[in-house]
Amino acid sequence: MPRSYYLQHELQVEDAYQIAIVNHSDKPKKITLDLESNSGASVLSRSSLVSPAAVWICSIPPISEASQRLVIKSHLVMARPLVFRIQGSKMDAFHG
């Protein structure tokens, strides 16, 4: 069943991000990350076929405007990622 997971963190302007998603199923899964503007238009889209028990780490470059959200589309039951926010020489890690 296709599912969408909306990141529970508002992306900060001028911060870079790395999104790590684990495929904990026993089959390869296609995972798509869509960065959408406030109007719903796609700003950035990346996808990968992730092997079973593997992790996909996707880099998101710094965004130039506020009110953008990250949507994770997959067939995973719960595609809650580990988020790394990079602010210059500082880094923060948390679940999204």
C-alpha positions in Angstrom: 0.0 0.0 0.0 1.5 3.4 -0.9 2.0 5.7 2.0 3.2 9.3 2.5 5.0 10.5 5.6 5.2 14.2 6.3 8.3 15.3 8.1 7.4 16.7 11.5 10.1 19.4 11.3 9.9 22.6 9.3 13.1 22.9 7.2 15.1 26.0 8.2 16.3 28.4 5.6 20.1 28.2 4.9 20.5 24.8 6.8 21.6 21.7 4.9 20.0 18.3 5.8 20.7 14.7 5.5 17.7 12.3 5.7 18.4 8.7 6.7 15.6 6.1 6.1 15.9 2.4 7.0 14.2 -0.3 4.9 13.3 -2.8 7.7 11.2 -5.0 5.4 12.4 -8.2 3.7 12.0 -6.8 0.2 13.6 -3.9 -1.7 11.5 -0.8 -1.5 11.5 2.4 -3.6 11.6 5.5 -1.5 10.9 9.0 -2.8 11.7 12.3 -1.0 9.7 15.3 -2.3 10.4 18.8 -1.1 7.3 20.8 -1.7 6.6 24.5 -1.6 3.8 26.0 0.4 1.6 25.9 -2.7 2.3 22.1 -3.1 4.6 22.5 -6.1 7.6 20.1 -6.2 10.9 21.9 -5.5 13.1 18.9 -5.3 12.5 15.1 -5.8 14.9 12.3 -5.2 14.3 8.5 -5.1 16.2 5.3 -4.5 15.6 1.6 -4.5 16.7 0.5 -1.0 17.7 -3.1 -0.3 16.2 -5.0 2.7 17.8 -4.0 6.1 19.7 -1.2 4.4 19.7 2.6 5.0 19.4 5.3 2.4 21.0 8.7 3.3 19.8 11.5 1.1 21.3 15.0 1.2 19.1 18.1 0.9 20.9 21.3 0.0 20.1 24.5 1.9 16.7 25.9 1.0 16.3 29.5 -0.1 12.7 30.2 1.2 10.7 29.2 4.2 7.4 27.1 4.3 8.8 24.1 2.5 7.9 20.6 3.7 9.5 17.2 3.0 7.2 14.3 2.0 8.5 10.7 2.1 6.6 8.4 -0.2 7.1 4.6 0.0 5.4 1.3 0.7 7.0 1.2 4.2 4.7 0.9 7.2 6.4 3.8 8.9 9.0 5.8 7.0 10.0 8.0 10.0 13.5 9.1 9.2 16.6 10.1 11.2 17.3 13.8 10.3 20.7 15.5 10.5 20.5 19.3 10.3 23.8 21.0 9.5 24.2 24.6 10.5 27.7 25.7 9.4 30.0 23.9 11.8 27.2 22.6 14.1 25.0 19.5 13.6 21.8 18.3 15.2 20.3 14.8 14.9 16.7 13.9 15.6 13.8 11.7 14.5 11.5 13.5 12.0 
